[in-house]
Amino acid sequence: MTWDEEIDARGLLCPLPVLKARKRLAGMAPGAVLRLITTDPAAVVDVPHFCAESGHELMSATEEDGAQIYLIRRRTPG
């Protein structure tokens, strides 16, 4: 899977990974994909909740080398 932009939020704790994702997604084109990398244990709850509340699509959530990797597609208008 490819992505358009990436945030490396390893070492940042709640709520910073989600806040950084929100800010970056706001500046991205509809349908663009953000890759978020985080080690925040709360992200497993926070990221899916953020996507559900904001209308963005959580495309995948995986773990790699002790970090969670999320692919989030920016919502499209309508």
N, C-alpha and C positions, 0 to 999 in steps of 0.2 A: 504494500500500500504506500502511496506517495502522499505527501502533505505539502502545503504551501508555506507555512511558517511554523516555527518551533520555539517553545519556551523551556529552558532548563531551570526548573524550580527546585532542584535537589538542595536539601538543607533548609528550605523555607517551611515554616509551619503555618497551620491554619490561622487566618484565612488567606494568607498571601498567595498560594498557588492559584486559587479560584479568582482572587481579585486581579491577578496578572492576566489570567486567561480571559476574564470579562473585558478588560481594557483592550487586549490585543484583538479579540474577536470583533469588538465594536469598530475597529478600523479596517477590518478585512472585508472583501467582497462576499456577497451572499453565495453560499455553496462552497466557499474555500474551506480548506481543512487545516486545523491547528493541531500540532503534536505537542502535548504537555508531558513533561517528565518531572516526577516528584517523588520524594521519599517521605512525605508527610503521611503518617498512618491514618489520619482523618480523611484523606483524599478519597478513599474507597467509598465513603458516604457522601462527602461534599461535592465531588465532581458530578456523579450521576444526578444528585439533587439539583445542582446548578443548571445542568443541561435540561432537565425536566421543567424547571421553573422558567427558564429563559427561552425555551423553544429550540435550542440547538440540539443537533443529533449526536449522541455519544455513539460513535461508530465502533470503537473497540476499547477494551481495557485489558492490558496485559502486564506481566511483570518481567523485568529483565535486569539482571545484575543488581538485585535488591531495590530497584526503583519501579514505580508504577508508570506505565506509558499509556496515555489516553489520546485517542484520535477523535477530535470534535469537529463536526461540520457546522459552519455558521448557518444559522437559519435563513431561509429565503422569505422575502416579504409575502404576505398573503395568507 
